[in-house]
Amino acid sequence: MFIENVAIIGLGSLGVLYANHFSKRMDKEHLRIIADKKRIDKYKREGIYCNGEYCDFNYVDFEEKDEPADLAIFSVKFGGLDDAINMMQNQIGKDTIILSILNGITSEKIIGKTYGDEKIVHCVAQGMDAAKLGNELIYKNMGILCFGDLKSKAPSKKVKEVADFFDRMQLPYEIDNDMEKRIWRKFMLNVGVNQTVAVYETNYEGIQKDGEARQTMIAAMKEVIELSKKTGINIEEKDIDYWLAILDSLNPEGMPSMRQDMLAKRYSEVELFSGTVIELGREHNLKTPVNEMLYNRIKEMEAEFHQ
């Protein structure tokens, strides 16, 4: 299949980043931003900006029926995933390929229950320093998309079709034939960096330098490593060094999504991060004190915002 029509739902940091990138390289009518009428009216009224530039997107009401998309990208917050799955029904056909760029380790399973695991190409986004406040996205490093099959000796047909599309879009990517481990590695990163930057109310600079925040981040990541051993994924401590090198290369003034949520006084994805770690820890009789501390503090911060 030649990927021509693309549907994206969710204009958070990554949704805007990729939609803006694609929009400069494909015809406007072939890139659909899916939303409800109220959200579309807001997008049109307030505008969406990327690095100071107005984004002229093709907004499509989720109730409109059209030819299914060749590629459907989910880029919503985890709390909005169920609604997004329902709203994408008119975009998903029998040959549609689905990419989820949500954080965590569960979104593909949830999407697959509705649309079928056979449609999904597993994916993680890494290395970007995008920050979105209000209707404006700013980034210096767009990072890469890593995608592939959960376990395979060679890329599947779907993976090759996505790679061909990204080549045409000049989008940096990497194919990984062991995405199960890659997803857990990214989960480990998010558990560490997202929560630590939020709790210490800092930015990437706060965890790029030695100190309490960086050590807390590493300790939270080590708890994920121990959990991975219990589940047979077996990520290693050298994976922390890999992520530290990437983190240290990011714009010091940038910040991960959870810190952006805190600044905007929005509910965060804490259940997706330490909430998942704590639950898995209980299942495997493994203590997770650092993640419990981060979880409790973030819940306290959210309660203060919404008193």
ABEGO torsion letter per residue (X at the ends): XBBABBBBBEBBAAAAAAAAAAAAABBAAABBBBBBAAAAAAAAAAEBBBGGBBBBBBBBBAABBBBBBABBBBABBAAAAAAAAAAAAAABBAABBBBBABBEAAAAAAAAAAAEAAABBBBBBBGBABBBBEABBBBABAEBBBBEBABBABBBAAAAAAAAAAAAAGBBBBBBABAAAAAAAAAAAAAAAAAAAAAAGBBAAAAABBEAAAAAAAAAAAAAAAAAAAAGAGBBAAAAAAAAAAAAABBAABBBAAAAAAAAGBBBAAAABAAAAAAAAAAAGBBBAAAAAAAAAAAAAAAAAAX
